[in-house]
Amino acid sequence: MLCIVAIIFLLLSSPIEADTLRVVSLYPGHSDNIYAMGGGSMLVALSENDDDDLLPSLPRVSLRSGAEKLLSLRPDVVITRSFAERINPNLYDVLRRAGVKVLVVDPPEWDNFPEYLKTLAEALNLNPDDAIAKLNAIISCIRARALTTDRPRVFLEATSRELHTCAGNSWADRLIDLAGGVNIAGEAKPLRPGSSIAAFGVERVLKSAGNIDIYLIQTGAMNNSHTQDFYAREWTKVLRSVKVAEIPERYISRPSLLGLERGGNELIKIFRGE
């Protein structure tokens, strides 16, 4: 309990610059991290894909929103990811010509998450050392509570379509390991360079049935399946002795301080049977 309280204090107690920037975040991971680093008061709008419970009073904007819509929010900084430029290719040039700083930062992998946090903090006049301290505190708390013996063997259903799983060394793969589980698909190769998901398929799941203790269903935009959908599939009869659990995509696959803390604790509960 003390560990969780310490994390919450770290996430919410960072001082804010007196002259704060006005920031529009167009990617939920960036929003989570800005908030967790103490920059919540900087945010003036979030992506339409952001979680409903994060700063619910703020307006939501689409990646397809025009420059006029964004400029009406009077932002100093618009922070996004490179994927958004393909959807709305002319937007950022217009914003830059209007004097708005556009920061394009892609979601980080596990190993370069500290560098990502530093980049984000420095760009928004937040303290990068505080950001890293929060990251280390969260990881230490999860590690202290994680199972070290009798680690459950886990299969993560990333998408039910073609039964994709998390790629080896992806954010989800590393978080499962940190929380005390063993990803049985840890050798799965990403669909393409930089992808976090990998093809697996029903046949390989059935061949691995004897090595699965927990079948974990990622729920969210990538996968709208739930436990009842799992049991409705004919082939899952082979897995009737396997524990089935759900976890939100934002907890297991989104590189963020908020997701890391919540996801780690949720996985530990699932692994312990709580």
C-alpha positions as CSV (number, residue, x, y, z in Angstrom):
1,M,0.0,0.0,0.0
2,L,2.8,2.4,0.9
3,C,4.4,1.7,-2.5
4,I,1.2,2.7,-4.4
5,V,0.7,5.8,-2.2
6,A,4.3,6.9,-3.0
7,I,3.7,6.6,-6.7
8,I,0.4,8.6,-6.6
9,F,2.3,11.3,-4.7
10,L,5.0,11.3,-7.3
11,L,2.6,11.5,-10.1
12,L,0.6,14.4,-8.7
13,S,3.0,16.5,-6.8
14,S,5.4,18.0,-9.4
15,P,5.6,21.8,-9.4
16,I,4.3,23.6,-12.5
17,E,6.1,26.5,-14.1
18,A,4.3,29.7,-13.2
19,D,4.1,30.7,-16.9
20,T,2.7,27.5,-18.3
21,L,2.5,26.6,-21.9
22,R,-0.8,25.9,-23.7
23,V,-0.5,22.3,-25.1
24,V,-2.8,20.3,-27.3
25,S,-2.0,16.6,-27.3
26,L,-3.1,14.5,-30.3
27,Y,-1.9,11.1,-28.9
28,P,-3.2,9.5,-25.7
29,G,0.2,8.2,-24.6
30,H,1.6,11.8,-24.7
31,S,-1.4,13.0,-22.8
32,D,-0.9,10.4,-20.1
33,N,2.7,11.2,-19.7
34,I,2.3,15.0,-19.6
35,Y,-0.3,14.5,-16.9
36,A,1.8,12.1,-15.0
37,M,4.8,14.4,-15.1
38,G,2.8,17.2,-13.5
39,G,1.9,19.0,-16.7
40,G,-1.9,18.5,-16.6
41,S,-2.6,22.3,-16.2
42,M,-0.8,22.9,-19.6
43,L,-3.2,20.7,-21.5
44,V,-6.0,22.7,-23.2
45,A,-7.3,19.9,-25.5
46,L,-6.8,16.1,-25.9
47,S,-7.2,13.6,-28.7
48,E,-10.6,12.2,-29.3
49,N,-9.0,8.8,-28.5
50,D,-7.9,9.9,-25.1
51,D,-9.5,8.1,-22.1
52,D,-12.8,9.6,-20.9
53,D,-11.5,9.8,-17.3
54,L,-8.4,11.9,-18.1
55,L,-9.2,15.6,-17.7
56,P,-12.8,15.1,-18.8
57,S,-13.6,18.8,-18.9
58,L,-11.1,19.4,-21.8
59,P,-12.3,19.4,-25.4
60,R,-11.4,16.5,-27.6
61,V,-10.1,17.0,-31.1
62,S,-9.7,14.7,-34.1
63,L,-6.4,14.0,-36.0
64,R,-8.4,15.2,-39.0
65,S,-9.2,18.6,-37.4
66,G,-8.4,21.6,-39.5
67,A,-5.9,24.2,-38.5
68,E,-8.7,26.7,-37.7
69,K,-10.1,24.3,-35.0
70,L,-6.7,23.9,-33.4
71,L,-5.7,27.6,-33.6
72,S,-9.0,28.5,-31.9
73,L,-7.6,26.8,-28.8
74,R,-4.6,29.2,-28.8
75,P,-2.0,26.5,-28.3
76,D,1.7,27.2,-27.9
77,V,2.6,23.6,-28.6
78,V,0.8,20.8,-30.5
79,I,2.3,17.4,-29.7
80,T,1.6,14.4,-31.9
81,R,3.1,11.4,-33.6
82,S,4.3,10.8,-37.1
83,F,1.3,8.6,-37.9
84,A,-0.9,11.7,-37.7
85,E,1.0,13.5,-40.5
86,R,-0.2,10.8,-42.9
87,I,-3.8,11.5,-41.9
88,N,-3.6,15.3,-42.1
89,P,-0.5,16.1,-44.1
90,N,-0.8,19.9,-44.4
91,L,-1.9,20.7,-40.9
92,Y,1.4,21.1,-39.2
93,D,2.9,23.4,-41.8
94,V,-0.1,25.7,-41.3
95,L,0.3,25.6,-37.5
96,R,4.0,26.3,-37.7
97,R,3.4,29.3,-40.0
98,A,1.0,30.6,-37.4
99,G,3.8,30.4,-34.8
100,V,2.7,27.2,-33.1
101,K,5.4,24.7,-32.1
102,V,4.6,21.3,-33.5
103,L,6.4,18.5,-31.6
104,V,6.3,15.1,-33.4
105,V,7.3,12.3,-31.1
106,D,6.5,8.6,-31.8
107,P,5.5,6.2,-29.0
108,P,8.7,4.8,-27.5
109,E,9.8,1.2,-27.1
110,W,10.5,-0.1,-23.5
111,D,14.3,0.5,-23.6
112,N,14.1,4.1,-24.9
113,F,11.2,5.1,-22.7
114,P,13.5,7.1,-20.3
115,E,14.9,9.1,-23.3
116,Y,11.4,9.7,-24.5
117,L,10.3,11.1,-21.1
118,K,13.4,13.4,-21.1
119,T,12.5,14.7,-24.5
120,L,8.9,15.4,-23.6
121,A,9.8,17.0,-20.3
122,E,12.5,19.3,-21.7
123,A,10.2,20.4,-24.6
124,L,7.5,21.4,-22.1
125,N,9.7,23.0,-19.5
126,L,9.1,20.2,-17.0
127,N,11.9,18.6,-14.9
128,P,13.3,15.5,-16.7
129,D,15.0,14.2,-13.6
130,D,11.6,14.1,-11.8
131,A,10.2,12.2,-14.8
132,I,12.9,9.5,-14.6
133,A,12.5,9.3,-10.8
134,K,8.8,8.6,-11.2
135,L,9.5,5.9,-13.8
136,N,12.1,4.3,-11.6
137,A,9.7,4.4,-8.6
138,I,6.9,2.7,-10.5
139,I,9.2,0.0,-11.9
140,S,10.6,-0.6,-8.4
141,C,7.1,-0.9,-6.9
142,I,5.9,-3.4,-9.5
143,R,9.1,-5.4,-9.2
144,A,8.8,-5.6,-5.4
145,R,5.3,-7.0,-5.7
146,A,5.8,-9.3,-8.7
147,L,5.8,-13.1,-8.5
148,T,9.3,-14.5,-8.5
149,T,8.4,-18.2,-8.3
150,D,5.6,-20.2,-9.9
151,R,5.4,-17.5,-12.6
152,P,2.3,-18.0,-14.7
153,R,2.7,-18.7,-18.4
154,V,0.7,-16.1,-20.3
155,F,-0.7,-15.8,-23.8
156,L,-1.8,-12.3,-24.8
157,E,-4.5,-11.9,-27.4
158,A,-3.7,-8.6,-28.9
159,T,-6.3,-8.9,-31.7
160,S,-8.8,-11.7,-32.2
161,R,-8.6,-11.2,-36.0
162,E,-6.1,-13.7,-37.2
163,L,-5.2,-14.1,-33.5
164,H,-2.3,-11.7,-33.2
165,T,-0.2,-11.5,-30.0
166,C,2.4,-9.1,-28.6
167,A,5.7,-9.2,-30.3
168,G,8.8,-10.2,-28.3
169,N,10.4,-7.3,-26.6
170,S,7.3,-5.1,-27.1
171,W,5.9,-3.0,-24.3
172,A,3.3,-5.6,-23.4
173,D,5.9,-8.4,-23.5
174,R,8.2,-6.5,-21.1
175,L,5.4,-5.5,-18.8
176,I,4.2,-9.1,-18.5
177,D,7.8,-10.1,-17.5
178,L,8.1,-7.2,-15.0
179,A,4.9,-8.2,-13.3
180,G,6.0,-11.8,-12.9
181,G,4.6,-13.6,-15.9
182,V,6.1,-15.5,-18.7
183,N,5.0,-14.6,-22.2
184,I,4.7,-17.9,-24.1
185,A,4.9,-16.1,-27.4
186,G,8.1,-14.2,-26.4
187,E,9.8,-15.4,-29.6
188,A,7.1,-14.1,-31.9
189,K,8.4,-11.7,-34.5
190,P,6.7,-8.4,-35.2
191,L,4.4,-8.1,-38.2
192,R,6.8,-5.4,-39.6
193,P,9.7,-3.5,-38.3
194,G,8.6,-1.4,-35.3
195,S,5.3,-3.1,-34.9
196,S,4.3,-4.2,-31.4
197,I,2.1,-7.1,-32.5
198,A,3.0,-10.5,-34.1
199,A,1.1,-13.1,-36.0
200,F,0.4,-16.3,-34.0
201,G,-2.8,-18.0,-35.1
202,V,-5.2,-20.5,-33.7
203,E,-3.2,-23.6,-34.6
204,R,-0.1,-22.4,-32.7
205,V,-2.3,-21.5,-29.7
206,L,-3.8,-25.0,-29.7
207,K,-0.3,-26.6,-30.0
208,S,0.7,-24.5,-27.0
209,A,-2.4,-25.2,-24.9
210,G,-0.5,-27.3,-22.4
211,N,1.9,-24.4,-21.7
212,I,-0.7,-21.7,-21.1
213,D,-1.8,-20.9,-17.6
214,I,-3.5,-17.5,-18.4
215,Y,-5.1,-16.5,-21.6
216,L,-5.1,-12.7,-21.4
217,I,-7.4,-10.7,-23.7
218,Q,-6.4,-7.1,-24.5
219,T,-9.6,-5.0,-24.8
220,G,-9.8,-1.7,-26.6
221,A,-9.6,-0.1,-30.0
222,M,-7.4,-2.8,-31.4
223,N,-9.5,-5.7,-30.1
224,N,-13.2,-5.5,-29.2
225,S,-13.3,-9.1,-27.9
226,H,-14.2,-10.0,-24.3
227,T,-14.3,-13.1,-22.2
228,Q,-17.7,-14.2,-23.5
229,D,-16.4,-14.0,-27.0
230,F,-13.5,-16.3,-26.1
231,Y,-15.9,-19.0,-24.8
232,A,-18.1,-18.7,-27.8
233,R,-15.3,-19.8,-30.1
234,E,-15.4,-23.5,-30.9
235,W,-11.7,-24.1,-30.7
236,T,-11.4,-22.7,-27.2
237,K,-12.9,-25.9,-25.7
238,V,-9.3,-27.1,-25.7
239,L,-8.4,-24.3,-23.3
240,R,-11.3,-24.8,-20.8
241,S,-8.8,-25.4,-17.9
242,V,-6.9,-22.1,-18.7
243,K,-7.7,-19.0,-16.7
244,V,-9.1,-16.2,-19.0
245,A,-8.8,-12.6,-18.0
246,E,-9.2,-9.2,-19.6
247,I,-7.0,-6.2,-19.4
248,P,-7.5,-2.7,-21.1
249,E,-5.3,-2.0,-24.0
250,R,-4.3,1.3,-22.4
251,Y,-2.9,-0.7,-19.4
252,I,-0.9,-3.3,-21.3
253,S,0.2,-1.7,-24.6
254,R,0.3,2.0,-24.2
255,P,3.8,3.4,-23.3
256,S,3.0,5.7,-20.5
257,L,3.7,6.2,-16.8
258,L,0.0,6.0,-16.0
259,G,-0.4,2.8,-18.1
260,L,2.8,1.3,-16.6
261,E,1.6,1.7,-13.0
262,R,-2.0,0.7,-13.6
263,G,-1.1,-2.2,-16.0
264,G,1.6,-3.6,-13.7
265,N,-0.8,-3.6,-10.7
266,E,-3.6,-5.2,-12.7
267,L,-1.3,-7.9,-14.1
268,I,-0.1,-8.7,-10.6
269,K,-3.7,-9.1,-9.4
270,I,-4.5,-11.4,-12.4
271,F,-1.4,-13.5,-11.8
272,R,-2.1,-13.8,-8.1
273,G,-5.7,-14.8,-8.8
274,E,-7.1,-11.8,-6.9
